[in-house]
């Protein structure tokens, strides 16, 4: 089964409640995947507004 992307934080998951932000709005239409192990040290995570480690989509529709 393909993962879904949270519309609030762009976190990837299986639906239900998002483990990263607590959101419940999901999209099957997303592109790109990036994993942050230590977002505090990542320039890309800073630009995306990511605060927690995890797997994220680059673009969510």
Protein Blocks (a to p, Z undefined) as FASTA:
>chain_A
ZZdddfklopaceejjdfklopabdcfbdghjdddfblmlpmklmmnopabgcdddfbdZ
Z
